[in-house]
Amino acid sequence: MVAVIWFRRDLRIQDNKALKHAIDSGGPLLAVFHLNPKQLRDVATVSQSAFIQSLQHFRRTLDEKGIFLHVIFGELQDCFEHLQQAL
């Protein structure tokens, strides 16, 4: 069985119980972050830039642990349908 971890606003690795449980299960792990177009403004803001940098750092940190973070962008249903087809 594949463990799916869907990250939203909480980009913590330490003390993330769901992530720890998924890793400890030893099975395949699908890590997903959905970036909603409504979260982004047409003109970049400081907070938006900081958030994107945090997301990039989070992705690199997961990579170091051998976990690929799928960052999906767009309408939620379309994103998950595309992700399902890709897997």
Buried (B, 14 or more C-beta within 10 A) or exposed (E): EEBEBEBEEEBEEEEBEEBEEBBEEEEEBBBBBBBEEEEBEEEEEEEEEEBBEEBEEBBEBBEEEEBEBBBBEEEEEEBBEEBEEEE
